Amino acid sequence: MKLAVEISLYPLQDNYLLPIKWFIERLDAYPEIQRKTNAMSTQLLGDYDQVMSLLAVEMKAAHEKWGKGVFVCKFIPGGVNLDHSE
């Protein structure tokens, strides 16, 4: 089963861009997951279990490295076309 996730990271620190860029770069280490990023969020699409597993690993890593931060996520089971523009 496919899963689409829209995720935004809001680091609770002054230099907020560094943790966001770091997190997005780490997502690219998963070639089986499709990633699309815009100014507001990052969208992920892939196998349900793989997406959930990478989120658990990478969100924990972000908190351990950068401290407090807020993740806001939307989950769409079955996935969506990340290239859809309407």
C-alpha positions as CSV (number, residue, x, y, z in Angstrom):
1,M,0.0,0.0,0.0
2,K,1.2,3.5,-0.9
3,L,1.4,6.4,1.6
4,A,1.7,10.1,0.9
5,V,2.9,12.4,3.7
6,E,3.2,16.1,3.8
7,I,5.6,17.1,6.6
8,S,6.9,20.5,7.9
9,L,9.6,21.0,10.5
10,Y,9.5,24.0,12.8
11,P,12.8,24.1,14.8
12,L,12.5,26.0,18.0
13,Q,15.8,27.9,17.6
14,D,17.0,31.1,15.9
15,N,18.9,29.4,13.1
16,Y,15.9,27.4,11.9
17,L,17.0,26.9,8.2
18,L,20.0,24.7,9.1
19,P,17.9,21.9,10.7
20,I,15.3,22.0,8.0
21,K,17.9,21.7,5.2
22,W,19.6,18.9,7.2
23,F,16.4,17.0,7.6
24,I,15.5,17.3,3.9
25,E,19.0,16.1,2.8
26,R,18.6,13.1,5.0
27,L,15.3,12.2,3.3
28,D,17.2,11.9,0.1
29,A,19.1,8.9,1.5
30,Y,16.0,6.9,0.7
31,P,16.0,6.4,-3.1
32,E,12.8,4.3,-2.9
33,I,10.8,7.2,-1.5
34,Q,9.7,10.0,-3.9
35,R,10.3,13.5,-2.4
36,K,9.1,16.9,-3.5
37,T,9.8,20.1,-1.5
38,N,8.4,23.6,-1.8
39,A,8.5,26.7,0.4
40,M,5.9,25.4,2.8
41,S,6.5,21.6,3.2
42,T,8.0,18.4,1.9
43,Q,5.9,15.7,0.4
44,L,6.9,12.0,0.5
45,L,5.4,9.1,-1.4
46,G,6.3,5.5,-1.1
47,D,5.5,2.2,0.4
48,Y,3.5,2.7,3.6
49,D,5.9,0.7,5.9
50,Q,9.0,2.3,4.4
51,V,7.7,5.9,4.8
52,M,6.6,5.3,8.3
53,S,9.9,3.7,9.2
54,L,12.0,6.5,7.7
55,L,9.9,9.1,9.6
56,A,10.5,7.3,12.9
57,V,14.2,7.2,12.3
58,E,14.7,10.7,10.8
59,M,12.4,12.6,13.2
60,K,14.2,11.0,16.2
61,A,17.5,11.9,14.6
62,A,16.4,15.5,14.2
63,H,15.3,15.8,17.8
64,E,18.5,14.2,19.0
65,K,20.7,16.5,16.9
66,W,18.8,19.8,17.1
67,G,16.7,19.6,20.2
68,K,13.1,20.8,20.4
69,G,11.2,21.2,17.2
70,V,7.7,20.7,15.9
71,F,6.8,18.3,13.1
72,V,3.4,18.9,11.4
73,C,2.3,16.0,9.2
74,K,-0.6,15.0,7.0
75,F,-1.0,11.3,6.0
76,I,-2.9,10.1,2.9
77,P,-3.1,6.3,2.6
78,G,-3.1,5.1,-1.0
79,G,-0.8,8.0,-2.0
80,V,-1.3,10.9,-4.4
81,N,0.4,12.2,-7.5
82,L,3.0,14.6,-6.2
83,D,3.1,16.4,-9.5
84,H,-0.6,17.3,-9.5
85,S,-0.9,21.1,-9.5
86,E,-4.7,21.7,-9.2
